[in-house]
Amino acid sequence: MQDEQPQVHEIGNRTYLVADVEPLDVDGVRTLAVGTALWGLAFLMLLPFSGRLQDDGHLWWLWTCVAGFGLGLVGWDYCRRRKNARQAEATL
């Protein structure tokens, strides 16, 4: 039978209590999907203003959105594959 006392860690002159809670099941897939969608939305919202952005020297804003969207797709695919691999490993 496990003792019900919380874990105590002393670091330097401070004492920390560690709560006995289950960790969140966060794999990053949803976070990257939302972030990627927001970069895509930002691109679509800036697209009608591309002429004004170019006149003001801020056309790089559009390319930043494209880069964020592209990197988000790569990261989303990586996290999705990692999640699937971890689930397959857990079923073995």
Disulfide bonds with the S-S distance in Angstrom:
none
